[in-house]
Amino acid sequence: MRYERMAWLSALIGVAVGVSLAHADCFPKAPSATLPGVPLPLSLSVGDVNGDGKPDLIVSSWVRVPGPTEKYDDSKSRVLLFYQKDGAYKMPADRELAVKNPMTTAAGDFDRDGKPDLVVSPYGPVMLFLGKEDFKTGHECPDINGGGGQMLAAKLDKEGVFDFLSGPVWRKWLGADDWHHGYFYGPTENDNRAPVVADLDMDGQPDLLFQSKTPTVRLYYGPFLNMLVHTQDLGKFVTLNAPGPVGWLAVGDLNGDGRPDVIASASWDTDVTKRKVSIWLQDSPVGFADKAKPTTGIEGLCGQIVVADVNKDGLDDLIVAEAGDTKVHLFLQKKDKPFATSIKEADETLSIGANHMFCLSDLNGDGYLDLVHNDGTTIRIFMNQGAAPKEQKAN
């Protein structure tokens, strides 16, 4: 899974597109480039939106009305597109799409015509902009039972063109302005939120994970035979018990056994003892016990989590943007060694700014994932240096 702002430093600071030599750390301590000045950058993502084969930055921007109360000028909110040119991004944005209260964004070829498309989830509806229409028309699926803001783009079954989930709301796009909609019901209360898609049991069918108001992670195993999904109708439904309210969720193999594991970060709490990243390691051959407690975890921190192979050693690693702080921590998985259990075991720590949102993407095509960070005022990019193992000397 990531995003940054306005002027590549004061004028234009390029991001080198060559392959990096190995360094002791994956990421430099100082940003490789910055993009300041975007009005209230809320969320960001990375994708090729102009079809040139290079990753672009997609930033949702709000404009606050001056005054003592928190109000926003909806007429000025935008989705800003920054194209990568000469290995860099710069202000002003190359495109601006007028969308009221834009939240989550994602790029992809959703209509399968070979051209990049863009989906935006404001509060309530979902807006789909097609590349073949030059992003001039927003195909809107209206607000359905709430669920706006956080959005997941995935293909959940063979029907329709593409699927989009906002919380528990399932929107199936059939083309043009034609939408079907459904819902993922909770076991006792309809409070599912922030979906994540993964093939947990490795059967070739997409499965879904949800947070809820309860301290649990809910696993909905596919296939989904209709769009009104009740837990009692599923072939398998599992609830994982977390030590407290869940704020962020991810899936990845954190013990190198080839099976997807579930990772959940606690919501931020003033009590540091309640901050924890919980890890449920999947049982053999596959599966999680219902109401299972975490197998292990990292004490003392919580925040947005992303699982990815950062150093290209074939093992999944974990990045945590510490909520309520200015630090981003990288925990590398080591072959045949237990995963970290303490914040003190972080392999790298970046002191950046307020942790609003971050993502990972290979911006320069060298095969390594780079980090794009948004602190709510400035976007910073940290180019992956291609870290050598710690026991080696950096070249």
Backbone torsions as a table, in degrees:
resi	resn	phi	psi	omega
1	MET	NA	NA	NA
2	ARG	NA	NA	NA
3	TYR	NA	127.4	-173.1
4	GLU	-156.6	172.5	-157.7
5	ARG	-109.4	-144.1	-150.0
6	MET	-58.0	-80.1	-167.0
7	ALA	-102.7	82.3	-171.7
8	TRP	-26.7	92.5	-169.9
9	LEU	49.0	-164.2	-167.1
10	SER	-60.5	-35.8	178.2
11	ALA	-121.0	-74.1	-179.3
12	LEU	-159.8	111.0	177.2
13	ILE	-106.6	118.9	-175.8
14	GLY	-77.0	149.5	171.5
15	VAL	-100.8	113.9	-175.4
16	ALA	-59.5	139.1	-177.7
17	VAL	-104.5	7.6	176.6
18	GLY	-81.1	168.1	178.1
19	VAL	-78.4	131.5	-176.6
20	SER	-79.5	149.8	169.7
21	LEU	-75.6	157.2	-178.3
22	ALA	-67.5	137.7	176.5
23	HIS	-123.0	169.7	178.9
24	ALA	-68.5	-32.4	179.8
25	ASP	-116.0	153.8	176.2
26	CYS	-68.8	-44.9	-173.6
27	PHE	-117.2	142.5	176.2
28	PRO	-69.6	156.3	-180.0
29	LYS	-70.4	-31.5	178.1
30	ALA	-106.3	148.3	-178.9
31	PRO	-62.2	144.8	175.9
32	SER	-72.9	-27.4	179.1
33	ALA	-162.1	156.5	177.4
34	THR	-132.8	157.5	177.5
35	LEU	-136.5	84.4	-178.4
36	PRO	-88.9	164.5	169.2
37	GLY	98.5	-4.5	176.4
38	VAL	-71.2	128.2	-179.6
39	PRO	-61.0	118.2	177.0
40	LEU	36.2	65.8	176.8
41	PRO	-64.2	119.5	-175.1
42	LEU	-95.2	-60.4	179.7
43	SER	-127.2	162.6	177.4
44	LEU	-148.8	154.9	175.0
45	SER	-147.8	171.5	-178.3
46	VAL	-126.9	135.2	176.7
47	GLY	-174.3	157.8	178.4
48	ASP	-82.7	101.4	-176.4
49	VAL	-100.2	-8.9	178.0
50	ASN	-112.9	5.5	171.3
51	GLY	73.5	21.7	179.7
52	ASP	-97.9	5.5	178.3
53	GLY	84.0	2.5	-179.6
54	LYS	-112.2	141.2	179.7
55	PRO	-66.4	134.0	176.9
56	ASP	-112.5	162.5	178.4
57	LEU	-98.9	134.8	178.8
58	ILE	-120.3	116.9	-172.8
59	VAL	-126.0	127.6	172.0
60	SER	-88.3	131.8	-172.2
61	SER	-127.7	130.2	176.1
62	TRP	-112.5	160.2	178.4
63	VAL	-125.2	119.6	-178.5
64	ARG	-86.3	140.4	177.5
65	VAL	-81.8	127.1	178.9
66	PRO	-56.4	141.0	178.6
67	GLY	145.7	172.3	-175.1
68	PRO	-73.7	-21.6	-179.0
69	THR	-101.6	156.7	-177.6
70	GLU	-85.0	99.5	176.8
71	LYS	-131.4	151.7	-177.0
72	TYR	-127.6	147.2	177.8
73	ASP	-89.2	98.1	-174.7
74	ASP	-62.6	-26.3	-178.2
75	SER	-70.1	-15.5	-177.5
76	LYS	-107.6	-2.1	178.7
77	SER	-69.2	143.8	-173.7
78	ARG	-144.6	158.3	161.9
79	VAL	-104.9	119.0	-174.5
80	LEU	-102.1	133.3	179.1
81	LEU	-112.1	121.3	177.9
82	PHE	-111.0	110.0	179.2
83	TYR	-78.2	143.3	174.2
84	GLN	-79.5	121.3	-179.9
85	LYS	-133.9	126.2	-177.8
86	ASP	55.8	37.5	176.4
87	GLY	72.8	22.0	-176.8
88	ALA	-150.6	168.9	174.4
89	TYR	-124.2	145.5	-178.9
90	LYS	-150.4	162.2	174.2
91	MET	-84.9	154.2	-4.9
92	PRO	-76.0	172.1	177.6
93	ALA	-61.2	147.4	179.6
94	ASP	-74.8	-29.9	176.4
95	ARG	-141.1	148.6	173.8
96	GLU	-129.2	125.6	176.5
97	LEU	-110.1	125.3	-179.2
98	ALA	-79.6	108.7	178.9
99	VAL	-134.7	128.2	-179.8
100	LYS	-71.3	124.9	176.5
101	ASN	51.2	55.0	-179.3
102	PRO	-68.3	138.1	178.1
103	MET	-117.0	-105.3	-176.8
104	THR	-73.9	143.1	176.5
105	THR	-131.7	154.9	175.3
106	ALA	-155.8	143.7	177.3
107	ALA	-109.2	148.4	177.7
108	GLY	176.3	167.1	176.7
109	ASP	-90.5	78.8	-171.4
110	PHE	-74.7	-27.6	178.2
111	ASP	-98.7	4.6	172.7
112	ARG	57.9	41.3	177.3
113	ASP	-106.8	7.4	179.5
114	GLY	86.4	0.1	179.4
115	LYS	-113.7	144.1	-178.7
116	PRO	-69.7	141.2	176.2
117	ASP	-120.8	171.9	-176.2
118	LEU	-140.7	131.4	175.3
119	VAL	-117.1	138.6	-178.7
120	VAL	-128.6	133.6	176.5
121	SER	-113.3	100.1	170.3
122	PRO	-77.0	-172.7	171.2
123	TYR	-67.7	111.4	176.6
124	GLY	106.6	-85.9	-173.4
125	PRO	-81.4	177.2	170.7
126	VAL	-123.6	134.3	-179.6
127	MET	-115.5	126.9	179.4
128	LEU	-114.1	121.5	178.9
129	PHE	-109.9	127.9	-174.9
130	LEU	-101.0	138.6	178.9
131	GLY	-63.3	-34.5	-178.9
132	LYS	-68.2	-15.7	176.1
133	GLU	-104.6	11.0	179.5
134	ASP	58.2	32.3	177.5
135	PHE	59.0	23.5	-175.2
136	LYS	-86.1	-18.9	-177.5
137	THR	-123.8	130.3	175.5
138	GLY	-96.7	111.7	177.8
139	HIS	-82.2	110.8	-167.5
140	GLU	-103.4	132.1	165.9
141	CYS	-103.8	113.8	-172.7
142	PRO	-60.9	170.3	178.5
143	ASP	-59.4	126.9	178.6
144	ILE	-124.1	106.0	175.4
145	ASN	55.2	35.2	-179.6
146	GLY	72.9	-150.6	177.7
147	GLY	82.5	15.5	-179.5
148	GLY	-77.5	173.6	176.5
149	GLY	94.1	-88.5	-178.6
150	GLN	-75.6	134.0	-172.9
151	MET	-142.0	141.8	178.3
152	LEU	-122.6	129.8	175.2
153	ALA	-104.3	124.5	-177.5
154	ALA	-160.2	167.6	172.6
155	LYS	-110.3	112.9	-170.9
156	LEU	-98.7	-21.6	176.6
157	ASP	-155.3	-172.1	-175.4
158	LYS	-85.0	-9.4	-176.6
159	GLU	-84.2	153.2	174.6
160	GLY	71.2	-175.8	-178.7
161	VAL	-93.1	-46.8	179.9
162	PHE	-159.1	161.6	-178.2
163	ASP	-120.6	145.1	178.1
164	PHE	-135.8	130.1	-179.5
165	LEU	-115.2	127.0	171.0
166	SER	-115.3	103.5	-172.0
167	GLY	60.3	-129.8	-178.8
168	PRO	-84.8	-4.1	-174.7
169	VAL	-84.6	123.8	-179.3
170	TRP	-102.1	116.4	177.0
171	ARG	-111.7	121.4	179.6
172	LYS	-107.0	118.7	-179.5
173	TRP	-88.0	126.8	-178.8
174	LEU	-104.0	-3.0	-178.0
175	GLY	117.6	147.2	-179.3
176	ALA	54.1	-126.4	179.8
177	ASP	-104.3	23.6	-176.8
178	ASP	-98.9	117.7	-178.0
179	TRP	-130.4	145.7	163.6
180	HIS	-112.4	156.2	179.4
181	HIS	-139.7	152.1	179.4
182	GLY	-144.9	-163.5	-171.7
183	TYR	-158.4	138.9	172.5
184	PHE	-99.3	105.6	-176.0
185	TYR	-80.0	145.3	173.6
186	GLY	-77.5	164.7	-177.6
187	PRO	-65.1	-35.6	178.9
188	THR	-131.2	-27.3	-179.4
189	GLU	-138.4	141.8	-176.7
190	ASN	-86.8	75.1	-175.5
191	ASP	-125.2	21.9	176.8
192	ASN	-62.8	145.7	179.4
193	ARG	-155.1	164.6	172.5
194	ALA	48.1	66.4	-177.1
195	PRO	-71.0	150.9	172.9
196	VAL	-130.7	136.3	179.9
197	VAL	-106.4	139.7	178.1
198	ALA	-165.3	154.5	173.1
199	ASP	-92.6	83.6	-171.8
200	LEU	-64.6	-43.3	-176.7
201	ASP	-96.4	9.2	172.5
202	MET	55.0	40.6	178.3
203	ASP	-102.8	7.2	-179.6
204	GLY	85.9	-1.7	178.6
205	GLN	-106.0	135.8	177.3
206	PRO	-68.7	138.2	174.9
207	ASP	-115.7	161.9	-178.7
208	LEU	-125.9	143.6	174.2
209	LEU	-118.8	139.9	179.3
210	PHE	-130.1	146.7	162.3
211	GLN	-85.0	171.7	175.2
212	SER	-154.8	-178.7	177.4
213	LYS	-71.7	-20.0	178.2
214	THR	-87.2	159.4	178.5
215	PRO	-76.7	66.1	-177.4
216	THR	-142.2	163.2	166.7
217	VAL	-119.2	128.2	-177.1
218	ARG	-104.6	130.1	-179.0
219	LEU	-109.9	116.2	177.9
220	TYR	-105.6	111.3	-176.5
221	TYR	-90.3	131.7	176.0
222	GLY	-77.4	172.0	7.9
223	PRO	-78.5	154.4	177.2
224	PHE	-100.6	110.5	-168.4
225	LEU	-84.2	-15.3	171.8
226	ASN	-150.6	173.5	-172.4
227	MET	-90.5	-4.0	171.9
228	LEU	-106.4	94.9	-167.8
229	VAL	-97.8	112.9	174.2
230	HIS	-104.7	142.9	-176.1
231	THR	-59.2	-34.3	-177.5
232	GLN	-71.7	-14.7	179.7
233	ASP	-92.5	-7.3	-177.7
234	LEU	-78.5	151.8	172.6
235	GLY	-65.5	-30.3	179.7
236	LYS	-155.1	132.6	175.3
237	PHE	-137.5	130.0	-176.8
238	VAL	-131.5	139.7	173.4
239	THR	-112.7	127.0	175.5
240	LEU	-101.5	132.0	-178.3
241	ASN	-88.5	120.6	177.6
242	ALA	-97.5	157.6	-179.5
243	PRO	-71.0	-13.7	-179.4
244	GLY	-167.1	-176.3	179.1
245	PRO	-56.1	139.6	-177.7
246	VAL	-96.9	132.2	180.0
247	GLY	-110.8	-25.0	-178.1
248	TRP	-145.4	151.0	-172.7
249	LEU	-142.2	144.1	178.8
250	ALA	-154.6	166.7	178.1
251	VAL	-133.5	139.3	177.3
252	GLY	-178.8	166.5	-180.0
253	ASP	-94.4	99.5	-175.5
254	LEU	-99.1	6.2	173.2
255	ASN	-128.0	10.3	172.0
256	GLY	68.7	22.3	-179.6
257	ASP	-96.5	3.3	178.0
258	GLY	86.2	-1.0	179.7
259	ARG	-107.8	139.0	179.1
260	PRO	-67.1	135.3	175.7
261	ASP	-109.6	163.2	-178.8
262	VAL	-108.1	132.0	-179.2
263	ILE	-124.8	129.7	-179.9
264	ALA	-134.9	132.8	175.5
265	SER	-100.0	139.8	175.6
266	ALA	-66.0	153.0	169.9
267	SER	-65.1	153.3	-178.2
268	TRP	-63.7	140.8	179.3
269	ASP	-140.3	143.9	177.4
270	THR	-63.6	-24.3	178.0
271	ASP	-84.6	109.1	-175.4
272	VAL	-62.1	-25.2	-179.7
273	THR	-69.3	-15.9	179.2
274	LYS	-94.8	-2.5	178.3
275	ARG	-87.4	121.0	-176.8
276	LYS	-158.9	143.9	168.6
277	VAL	-101.6	114.1	-177.3
278	SER	-94.4	143.2	-179.2
279	ILE	-129.1	124.0	172.8
280	TRP	-104.8	109.7	177.0
281	LEU	-80.0	133.7	-176.0
282	GLN	-71.8	142.5	-179.8
283	ASP	-74.1	165.0	176.7
284	SER	-97.0	139.5	-1.8
285	PRO	-73.1	-42.1	171.7
286	VAL	-150.7	155.3	174.1
287	GLY	126.6	158.6	174.4
288	PHE	-125.3	137.4	176.7
289	ALA	-70.0	137.9	178.7
290	ASP	-62.1	137.0	-179.8
291	LYS	64.4	24.1	179.5
292	ALA	-68.4	143.5	172.4
293	LYS	-87.2	162.7	-179.0
294	PRO	-57.8	141.9	176.1
295	THR	-72.1	-39.5	-178.8
296	THR	-156.8	-170.8	179.0
297	GLY	172.6	174.9	179.4
298	ILE	-113.4	118.7	-176.7
299	GLU	-83.7	148.8	167.0
300	GLY	93.2	4.1	177.1
301	LEU	-152.7	160.0	174.7
302	CYS	-155.0	163.3	-179.6
303	GLY	149.4	-174.7	179.3
304	GLN	-58.1	135.8	-178.8
305	ILE	-124.1	141.2	174.9
306	VAL	-136.1	133.0	177.9
307	VAL	-108.8	128.4	-179.4
308	ALA	-166.5	161.1	175.2
309	ASP	-84.9	94.1	-173.0
310	VAL	-77.3	-37.3	-174.8
311	ASN	-104.4	11.9	173.9
312	LYS	56.8	43.5	175.0
313	ASP	-105.6	7.4	179.6
314	GLY	86.3	1.8	-179.3
315	LEU	-117.2	140.2	177.6
316	ASP	-70.4	140.1	177.2
317	ASP	-118.3	171.6	-176.4
318	LEU	-128.7	130.9	173.5
319	ILE	-115.7	132.4	179.7
320	VAL	-125.2	121.9	172.9
321	ALA	-91.4	107.2	-169.6
322	GLU	-65.3	116.8	-179.7
323	ALA	-65.9	142.0	179.9
324	GLY	73.6	10.9	-178.1
325	ASP	-141.3	-176.4	-178.2
326	THR	-115.2	19.0	-174.0
327	LYS	-113.3	144.2	172.2
328	VAL	-119.0	126.6	-174.4
329	HIS	-111.9	137.4	175.6
330	LEU	-111.2	124.8	176.1
331	PHE	-114.2	113.8	-179.4
332	LEU	-89.3	137.3	174.1
333	GLN	-80.3	133.1	177.7
334	LYS	-110.2	134.2	-177.0
335	LYS	-57.7	130.1	175.6
336	ASP	63.5	22.0	176.8
337	LYS	-126.2	147.3	178.9
338	PRO	-62.7	149.9	178.3
339	PHE	-73.3	158.0	-177.3
340	ALA	-56.8	147.6	178.4
341	THR	-124.4	0.2	-178.0
342	SER	-140.8	149.0	176.3
343	ILE	-59.9	-26.2	179.3
344	LYS	-67.9	-16.4	-178.1
345	GLU	-92.2	7.0	178.1
346	ALA	-59.7	135.4	-179.7
347	ASP	-77.5	-31.4	176.4
348	GLU	-144.6	146.0	175.5
349	THR	-135.2	125.7	177.1
350	LEU	-105.4	129.7	173.0
351	SER	-96.5	110.1	-168.5
352	ILE	-117.3	-73.1	-175.0
353	GLY	178.5	-172.9	179.6
354	ALA	-55.1	133.1	-176.4
355	ASN	-85.1	93.9	179.9
356	HIS	-91.9	-47.4	179.7
357	MET	-172.1	150.1	173.5
358	PHE	-146.5	164.0	174.1
359	CYS	-149.0	167.2	177.9
360	LEU	-118.1	138.0	175.9
361	SER	-162.7	148.3	176.2
362	ASP	-82.1	96.9	-174.1
363	LEU	-79.0	-28.7	-174.2
364	ASN	-113.9	9.0	173.0
365	GLY	72.1	21.7	179.3
366	ASP	-92.1	2.6	178.6
367	GLY	91.4	-7.3	179.5
368	TYR	-104.8	142.4	179.5
369	LEU	-79.0	129.1	177.4
370	ASP	-99.7	160.0	-175.6
371	LEU	-109.5	127.0	177.3
372	VAL	-115.3	124.1	-170.6
373	HIS	-124.2	137.0	179.1
374	ASN	-121.1	120.7	178.3
375	ASP	-102.7	11.0	179.6
376	GLY	93.1	-7.9	175.9
377	THR	-135.2	-36.2	-175.9
378	THR	-133.8	139.5	172.9
379	ILE	-98.3	131.1	-179.4
380	ARG	-122.7	140.3	178.3
381	ILE	-116.4	130.6	176.4
382	PHE	-116.5	109.2	-178.3
383	MET	-77.5	129.5	178.7
384	ASN	-64.3	127.0	-175.3
385	GLN	-88.2	-3.5	-177.3
386	GLY	74.2	67.2	-171.3
387	ALA	-65.0	137.6	170.4
388	ALA	-84.5	157.9	174.9
389	PRO	-54.6	149.9	-174.2
390	LYS	-59.0	-31.1	-177.1
391	GLU	-77.1	-13.2	177.5
392	GLN	-90.2	156.5	173.0
393	LYS	-83.3	143.7	179.3
394	ALA	-69.0	141.8	178.9
395	ASN	-72.5	NA	NA
